[in-house]
Structures are given as structure tokens and as C-alpha cells.
Amino acid sequence: MTKTNKITAGQLFCMLFISRMVVNVTYSPYMAASGEMLDQVVSACLSIVFMTLIAIPIYVLHKRRPNDTLVDQACALTGRFLGALITVFYGLYFLFICGYNLSFYSAFVSSVMAPKFSLLLLASAVLLTACYGAFRGVEALARASGIIIVIVVACLVFFITALLFKLDPLNYTPLLYDGTNKMWIGVEQMIGRSSCIVFLGMLLPFTRGKVKKGFFTWLFSTNLTMIILILVIVGALGDFIRTQIYPIYAAASVAELGIFKRVDALFFAVWTTCLFIKVSLGLYLFSLCVKKFFGQKAAKFSIFIGAAAVFAYSLWTVYHENVTFFIYQMSGIFWITVTAALAVPLILLAIDLIKHGRRSSRES
């Protein structure tokens, strides 16, 4: 399938940087089952290595078939039936990522930010704007990301600067003091929420420019941001982190800089803005899966169907405590993401190499 390169590598990784910030600003030792948030600095360093390794099959597939998305390659390499199953898997994965992140956002608002605020109204507002972004397409999202990333980076710099005045050296404890178990749990969380790698497999065919350079710039910048956030939050909050599900929000609540006494609203604005890009991308990629078998018109309509499914899923998880508990458990999400980002691309790459080897043998 021939694709027209619609966005540059810089625009692609701006979108993915913003999308990854949803993970960074909501990172929680509670989700990693660890009160030692400082150990997650090592987790972030290791994640650079593991995320690079995970992305290799997707990158090699792209180099071999630069005009094909992951679902295009699945259909070409495995046949229509298996290709359809893989396409369904990825379509559901993108909806799951949207629903998961919106659930997390809604749970935060309902329990911490504004308990009396209508979740129905909140989820509707987020999804309506995300639908508009997805309907406009990847070019529009890329242009919007060019503006949004400036705002996000400025807010992060302001937030980190405000926390610098709250740092206490006594809050820093030796790394890995209780062993490496919590570090590996942190790696599991960081990789489990790395849906951006799967996004890459769908968006690379639409991208022109130096993809490899952009990938490593994105990878190092997002993990460096995570490391800096962890260091300043641990220094500012100390053992108080152990009681917090949302430690970055807790830090924002006590941060001040000049006349600005609380920057928690800034935290919420950054999260909301980044969530818009992430959910928009998820819905757009879901529509690409639908387009593969049902055409352009069905793909456009599927954005709203997908949004309705995400809406129902997010509210269901928030209103049912047993289900809400699931969004803080990373093992399941880790394996789902590893399957989508590594296992399936690796199988497709193996099939491609085997078929290429057989063709070469026949020709020789």
C-alpha cells in the first residue's frame, strides 16, 4: 500500500513526546507497587535499553517495507484471515490504550481534583475534542503538536524550577537499598505504558526524514524528563511520597515560585493537553485498522464508534472499584504492550525473512 509522506520525523516525535508525557506526569510508585520512587531512576535508565531493543523489529520491518503499516504487513505476510485477526488485535489495543488513559484521568479527577465534577461531562469533553483531532488526521495533529510541545515543555520547566526551592538533601536515600526487585517492577511499568512504540509501527509509513535520529532523541528526552521529575519530587516530598497515588500532583500542590503559590492547575492542564494528543492518535490509528478492510468512509465513521466504546469503558472502570483496581496493576498491561510492540512484529519479521530466504533459494 503506497503512502504519501504527510509529516516529518520531527513532527512525529513531537506527537510521541507529548503522548509519552501522559505517562511521565502520572507516574506513581503505587502503580509500581513500590514506595521507593528514587529506585525508579535506575528503572528509567534501563528502560532506554529495553525500549530500544523492543523497537528494533518494528524499525527493521519498516526498512524492509517502508510504505506499509503494521497491519498492512500483517495482511501481506500472513494472509487475509490471520491478517484480519492481527488487525482486530491492534484495533482493540488502540481503543484499550485510549480507555486506559481516560480511566486513569477520570479516576484522578473524581477522587482528588474535583470529586463533585461530572465524569460524564468530563469524559464527553475529552473524547469530543479527541474525535475532532482524529477526524482531522495525522497532519493536523502533527501541526497542533508543534504548538503544544512548546507549552508542555515551558510548563514542565516552570514546575521543576518551582520544586527546586523545596528540595531537601536528606530526602535522598541510597539507590537500590532494599535490592533490585522494585527497580524491575518500575521497568515493567515504564515498558507496559510504552504504547508509543506501537504507534510508531503505524505512523512511520506516513513520515519522512531522519527517523532513527528522531527516535533516539525522543527516547532520551522522555526518559531524561522522567528522571528529573523523580529526582525533584523525591527531594521535595521525601517519605510523603509513600502515601500518594499521584506524587507529581502532590508535589505540584506544594510548589511555589514567586507570586504563584500552587501549580497543581498547571499539572492538570499539562495532563489534559497531552491526553488529547494521545487519545486522538489512538482513535486515528484505530480508524486505520478499520480502513484496511472497510474503506475510508467506514474509517471516518469508526472514530466515533471507537470513541463511544472508550467512553463506556472508561466510565465502567471508574464506577466499579474492582475494575478500577485493575488499572493500577501493571503485569497485564505489560504483557499486552510487549505482545503488540515486540512479539507480533518479531513474528512478522521472521515470516518475512523466511519468505525472502525461500525466494532467494528458488532464484539461485
C-alpha positions as CSV (number, residue, x, y, z in Angstrom):
1,M,0.0,0.0,0.0
2,T,1.5,3.3,-1.1
3,K,1.5,6.1,1.5
4,T,2.1,9.8,1.0
5,N,4.6,11.1,3.5
6,K,2.4,13.6,5.4
7,I,4.6,14.5,8.4
8,T,8.2,15.0,9.2
9,A,10.2,12.9,11.7
10,G,10.3,15.9,13.9
11,Q,6.5,16.3,13.9
12,L,6.1,12.5,14.6
13,F,8.3,12.5,17.6
14,C,6.8,15.8,18.9
15,M,3.5,13.9,19.0
16,L,5.1,10.9,20.7
17,F,6.9,13.1,23.2
18,I,3.6,14.7,24.2
19,S,1.9,11.3,24.3
20,R,4.6,9.9,26.5
21,M,4.2,12.9,28.9
22,V,0.9,11.3,29.9
23,V,3.0,8.5,31.4
24,N,5.6,10.8,32.9
25,V,3.3,13.2,34.7
26,T,1.1,10.4,36.1
27,Y,4.0,8.1,37.1
28,S,3.3,6.6,40.5
29,P,5.3,4.3,42.8
30,Y,1.9,3.0,43.9
31,M,1.3,1.6,40.4
32,A,4.8,0.1,40.5
33,A,4.0,-1.5,43.9
34,S,7.0,0.4,45.3
35,G,7.3,3.2,47.9
36,E,10.9,3.8,46.8
37,M,10.4,6.2,43.9
38,L,14.1,7.0,43.8
39,D,14.9,3.5,42.6
40,Q,12.8,4.3,39.5
41,V,15.7,6.5,38.3
42,V,17.6,3.3,37.6
43,S,14.4,1.8,36.0
44,A,14.2,4.8,33.6
45,C,17.9,4.3,32.6
46,L,17.2,0.6,31.9
47,S,14.1,1.4,30.0
48,I,16.1,3.2,27.4
49,V,17.9,0.0,26.6
50,F,14.8,-2.2,26.7
51,M,12.7,0.2,24.7
52,T,15.4,0.4,22.0
53,L,15.5,-3.4,21.8
54,I,11.7,-3.7,21.6
55,A,11.6,-1.1,18.8
56,I,14.1,-3.0,16.6
57,P,11.6,-5.4,14.9
58,I,9.3,-2.5,14.0
59,Y,12.1,-0.5,12.6
60,V,13.5,-3.4,10.6
61,L,10.0,-4.2,9.2
62,H,9.7,-0.5,8.2
63,K,13.0,-0.5,6.4
64,R,12.0,-3.7,4.5
65,R,8.5,-2.4,3.7
66,P,8.6,1.4,4.1
67,N,5.1,2.1,2.7
68,D,3.3,-0.4,4.9
69,T,1.9,0.0,8.4
70,L,2.0,-2.9,10.9
71,V,-1.5,-4.1,9.8
72,D,-0.6,-3.8,6.2
73,Q,2.4,-6.0,6.8
74,A,0.4,-8.5,8.8
75,C,-2.1,-8.9,6.0
76,A,0.7,-9.2,3.3
77,L,2.8,-11.7,5.3
78,T,0.2,-13.9,7.0
79,G,-2.7,-13.9,4.6
80,R,-6.2,-12.3,4.8
81,F,-7.6,-14.4,7.7
82,L,-4.6,-14.1,10.1
83,G,-4.0,-10.6,8.9
84,A,-7.6,-9.7,9.8
85,L,-7.1,-11.2,13.3
86,I,-3.9,-9.2,13.9
87,T,-5.7,-6.1,12.6
88,V,-8.5,-6.6,15.1
89,F,-6.0,-7.1,17.8
90,Y,-4.3,-3.8,17.1
91,G,-7.6,-2.0,16.7
92,L,-8.7,-3.2,20.1
93,Y,-5.2,-2.4,21.5
94,F,-5.5,1.2,20.4
95,L,-9.0,1.5,22.0
96,F,-7.7,-0.1,25.2
97,I,-4.9,2.5,25.4
98,C,-7.4,5.3,24.9
99,G,-9.7,3.8,27.5
100,Y,-7.0,3.1,30.0
101,N,-5.6,6.6,29.9
102,L,-9.0,8.2,30.1
103,S,-9.9,5.9,33.0
104,F,-6.8,7.0,34.9
105,Y,-7.6,10.6,34.2
106,S,-11.2,10.3,35.2
107,A,-10.3,8.4,38.4
108,F,-7.9,11.2,39.3
109,V,-10.5,13.9,38.8
110,S,-13.2,12.0,40.7
111,S,-11.0,11.2,43.7
112,V,-8.6,14.1,44.0
113,M,-9.1,17.1,41.8
114,A,-12.9,17.7,41.8
115,P,-14.9,14.9,43.3
116,K,-18.2,16.6,42.6
117,F,-17.4,17.2,38.9
118,S,-19.5,15.2,36.5
119,L,-17.4,12.4,35.0
120,L,-20.0,12.1,32.2
121,L,-19.3,15.6,31.2
122,L,-15.6,15.3,31.6
123,A,-15.2,12.2,29.5
124,S,-17.5,13.6,26.9
125,A,-15.5,16.8,26.6
126,V,-12.2,14.9,26.3
127,L,-13.5,12.4,23.7
128,L,-15.3,15.0,21.6
129,T,-12.1,17.0,21.2
130,A,-10.1,13.8,20.6
131,C,-12.6,12.8,17.9
132,Y,-12.2,16.1,16.2
133,G,-8.4,15.7,16.3
134,A,-8.6,12.1,14.9
135,F,-11.1,13.1,12.2
136,R,-8.7,15.9,11.0
137,G,-6.0,13.3,10.6
138,V,-2.3,12.9,11.4
139,E,-1.2,16.1,9.6
140,A,-3.5,18.3,11.8
141,L,-2.4,16.5,14.9
142,A,1.3,17.0,14.0
143,R,0.7,20.7,13.4
144,A,-1.1,21.1,16.7
145,S,1.7,19.1,18.5
146,G,4.3,21.7,17.3
147,I,2.5,24.3,19.3
148,I,1.5,22.1,22.2
149,I,5.0,20.8,22.8
150,V,6.3,24.4,23.4
151,I,3.6,24.9,26.0
152,V,4.2,21.5,27.7
153,V,8.0,22.0,27.9
154,A,7.5,25.5,29.3
155,C,5.1,24.2,31.9
156,L,7.5,21.4,32.9
157,V,10.4,23.8,33.2
158,F,8.3,26.1,35.4
159,F,7.1,23.2,37.5
160,I,10.6,21.8,38.0
161,T,12.0,25.2,38.8
162,A,9.3,25.8,41.4
163,L,10.2,22.5,43.1
164,L,13.9,23.2,43.2
165,F,13.3,25.6,46.2
166,K,11.6,22.7,48.1
167,L,14.5,20.2,47.8
168,D,15.9,18.7,51.0
169,P,19.1,16.6,50.5
170,L,18.1,14.4,53.5
171,N,15.2,13.1,51.4
172,Y,17.6,11.2,49.1
173,T,18.4,7.7,50.2
174,P,20.9,5.2,48.6
175,L,19.8,3.7,45.3
176,L,18.6,0.1,45.5
177,Y,19.0,0.0,49.2
178,D,16.4,-2.8,49.5
179,G,17.6,-4.7,46.4
180,T,16.6,-4.6,42.8
181,N,13.1,-6.0,42.9
182,K,11.4,-2.6,43.0
183,M,13.7,-1.4,40.2
184,W,12.5,-4.2,37.9
185,I,8.9,-3.5,38.8
186,G,9.5,0.1,37.8
187,V,10.9,-1.1,34.4
188,E,7.7,-3.2,34.0
189,Q,5.6,-0.2,34.5
190,M,7.6,2.0,32.1
191,I,7.6,-0.6,29.4
192,G,4.0,-1.5,30.0
193,R,2.9,2.0,29.3
194,S,5.1,2.4,26.2
195,S,2.3,2.3,23.7
196,C,4.2,4.9,21.7
197,I,6.4,2.2,20.2
198,V,3.3,0.5,18.8
199,F,2.1,3.9,17.5
200,L,5.5,4.1,15.6
201,G,4.7,0.9,13.7
202,M,1.6,2.5,12.3
203,L,2.9,6.1,11.8
204,L,6.3,5.5,10.2
205,P,5.0,5.0,6.7
206,F,3.5,8.5,6.9
207,T,6.8,10.0,8.0
208,R,9.7,11.5,6.1
209,G,13.1,12.4,7.4
210,K,15.7,11.0,9.8
211,V,13.6,8.6,11.8
212,K,16.4,6.9,13.7
213,K,17.8,10.2,15.0
214,G,14.3,11.3,15.9
215,F,13.6,8.1,17.8
216,F,16.7,8.3,20.0
217,T,16.1,12.0,20.6
218,W,12.6,11.2,21.7
219,L,13.7,8.2,23.8
220,F,16.4,10.0,25.7
221,S,14.4,13.2,26.2
222,T,11.3,11.4,27.6
223,N,13.4,9.3,30.0
224,L,15.5,12.2,31.0
225,T,12.4,14.1,31.8
226,M,11.2,11.2,33.9
227,I,14.5,11.1,35.8
228,I,14.4,14.8,36.5
229,L,10.8,14.6,37.7
230,I,11.6,11.7,40.0
231,L,14.7,13.5,41.5
232,V,12.9,16.8,42.2
233,I,9.8,15.1,43.6
234,V,11.7,12.8,45.9
235,G,13.8,15.8,47.1
236,A,10.7,17.9,47.7
237,L,8.3,15.3,49.3
238,G,10.6,12.7,50.9
239,D,8.7,9.9,52.7
240,F,5.4,11.7,52.0
241,I,5.5,10.0,48.5
242,R,4.7,6.7,50.1
243,T,1.2,7.9,50.9
244,Q,0.5,9.3,47.5
245,I,-1.1,7.7,44.5
246,Y,-0.4,10.8,42.4
247,P,3.0,12.1,43.7
248,I,3.6,14.6,40.9
249,Y,0.2,16.2,41.7
250,A,1.1,16.2,45.4
251,A,4.4,18.0,44.5
252,A,2.6,20.5,42.3
253,S,0.2,21.3,45.2
254,V,3.1,22.4,47.4
255,A,5.3,24.0,44.8
256,E,5.5,27.8,44.6
257,L,7.5,30.3,42.5
258,G,7.2,34.0,43.2
259,I,3.6,35.0,43.3
260,F,2.5,31.5,42.1
261,K,1.7,29.6,45.3
262,R,0.3,26.4,43.8
263,V,0.9,25.0,40.4
264,D,-1.5,22.0,40.6
265,A,-3.7,23.6,38.0
266,L,-0.6,23.7,35.7
267,F,-0.1,20.0,36.2
268,F,-3.8,19.3,35.3
269,A,-3.5,21.5,32.2
270,V,-0.4,19.6,31.0
271,W,-2.0,16.2,31.6
272,T,-5.2,17.2,29.8
273,T,-3.4,18.6,26.8
274,C,-1.2,15.6,26.5
275,L,-4.1,13.3,26.9
276,F,-5.9,15.0,24.0
277,I,-3.0,14.1,21.7
278,K,-2.7,10.5,23.0
279,V,-6.4,9.7,22.7
280,S,-6.6,11.5,19.3
281,L,-3.7,9.4,18.0
282,G,-5.3,6.2,19.4
283,L,-8.6,6.8,17.7
284,Y,-6.9,7.8,14.5
285,L,-4.8,4.6,14.5
286,F,-8.0,2.6,15.3
287,S,-9.6,4.1,12.2
288,L,-6.6,3.0,10.1
289,C,-7.2,-0.6,11.2
290,V,-10.9,-0.3,10.1
291,K,-9.8,1.3,6.9
292,K,-7.7,-1.7,6.0
293,F,-10.8,-3.8,5.4
294,F,-13.8,-1.4,5.1
295,G,-12.5,1.7,3.3
296,Q,-12.2,5.4,4.0
297,K,-15.8,6.2,4.8
298,A,-16.1,3.4,7.4
299,A,-12.8,4.5,8.9
300,K,-14.1,8.1,9.4
301,F,-17.3,6.8,11.0
302,S,-15.3,4.3,13.1
303,I,-13.7,7.1,15.0
304,F,-17.0,7.9,16.7
305,I,-17.8,4.2,17.3
306,G,-14.4,3.8,18.9
307,A,-14.9,6.9,21.0
308,A,-18.2,5.6,22.2
309,A,-16.5,2.3,23.2
310,V,-13.7,4.2,25.0
311,F,-16.4,6.3,26.8
312,A,-18.2,3.3,28.0
313,Y,-15.1,1.5,29.1
314,S,-13.6,4.5,30.9
315,L,-16.8,5.2,32.9
316,W,-17.3,1.5,33.7
317,T,-13.8,1.1,35.1
318,V,-14.1,4.2,37.3
319,Y,-17.5,3.4,38.7
320,H,-16.6,-0.2,39.6
321,E,-14.0,-0.4,42.3
322,N,-12.8,-3.9,41.4
323,V,-12.2,-2.9,37.8
324,T,-10.6,0.4,38.8
325,F,-8.1,-1.5,40.9
326,F,-7.0,-3.2,37.6
327,I,-5.7,0.0,36.1
328,Y,-3.0,0.1,38.8
329,Q,-1.8,-3.4,38.1
330,M,0.9,-3.3,35.5
331,S,1.6,-7.0,34.8
332,G,-1.3,-7.5,32.4
333,I,-0.7,-4.2,30.7
334,F,3.0,-5.0,30.4
335,W,2.3,-8.3,28.5
336,I,-0.3,-6.7,26.3
337,T,2.1,-4.0,25.3
338,V,5.0,-6.4,24.8
339,T,2.8,-8.5,22.6
340,A,1.8,-5.6,20.4
341,A,5.2,-3.8,20.3
342,L,7.6,-6.8,20.2
343,A,6.0,-10.3,19.8
344,V,3.8,-9.7,16.8
345,P,6.4,-7.6,14.9
346,L,9.0,-10.2,15.7
347,I,6.9,-12.9,14.3
348,L,6.1,-10.9,11.2
349,L,9.8,-10.1,10.7
350,A,10.6,-13.8,11.0
351,I,8.0,-14.7,8.4
352,D,9.3,-12.0,6.1
353,L,12.9,-13.3,6.4
354,I,11.8,-16.9,5.8
355,K,9.8,-16.0,2.7
356,H,12.7,-13.8,1.4
357,G,15.1,-16.7,2.0
358,R,12.9,-19.1,0.1
359,R,12.6,-16.7,-2.8
360,S,16.3,-16.2,-2.9
361,S,16.9,-20.0,-2.9
362,R,14.5,-20.5,-5.8
363,E,16.1,-17.7,-7.8
364,S,19.6,-19.1,-7.3
